[in-house]
Amino acid sequence: MASEERRKVLKSSVALAAGAALYGSARADTPATPFTVAATFIPIAGTTQQFPVRRIYCIGRNYAAHAREMGSDPTREPPFFFQKPTDAVQLVPPGVTVDHPYPSLTRNYHYEIELVAALGNGGRDVSPERALDLVYGYTVGLDMTRRDLQRAMGDEKKPWEIGKSFDHAAPMGMLQPAAKTGSFTKGAIWLKVNGETKQSANLDQMIWSVAEQVSHLSKAFELAPGDIIYSGTPENVGPVVRGDVMLGHIDGLPDISVRVV
């Protein structure tokens, strides 16, 4: 190779190396980043493993009586969903009452007790008959809501994520593997505030079952391992203030206990 050609090759190699160092390689398994963003994990009961959270889906108005109290028709119209950010998760270990900060901007802060399903497999256009095969585990969750902000946005025909998608908006217990618990199609679901029962229903009163929810979601989104579904709340949602203690229960799952501070 002539000396001039060698110089060109060397110059090109140096330039490529400098570019890779500055901008990173497109093939790099772990790209260089200016800072680290923490991932969200939920401990899996009975193991040392953690469940990585990809997305949080929530179904709206999935119990007839709750639909009525929110001013909606409870017939089986197509279900609708919204999302919470993954870092809204607040872990509530069994046997512990966790402090839950009262959020900013609201004067009407509401509880909503819900069954939470976590997916270990994904897919598109999943049939209801196969949907529960995607579920890895279950837990008890609270879909905390800044109700005044949600209603204000609804009245203005604007998106109401500000009422649902904020810091600590998704308290939940440790994940219980479905291989041990089985699926949840019936059983008591209730919430007490300061020892007084506020919400009380049965999971079989859901308008759309967990299997149907998974199936409907898979038609709108490609579901994936790590997705979580809040499956709706019964009637009698209501406000909490600082100092209130919420105790959430679903038959077959550990209770969760949360104190508003």
Summary of the structure (lengths in Angstrom):
residues: 261
radius of gyration: 22.9
end to end distance: 75.1
largest distance: 88.9
contacts: 805
relative contact order: 0.22
helix: 26%
strand: 32%
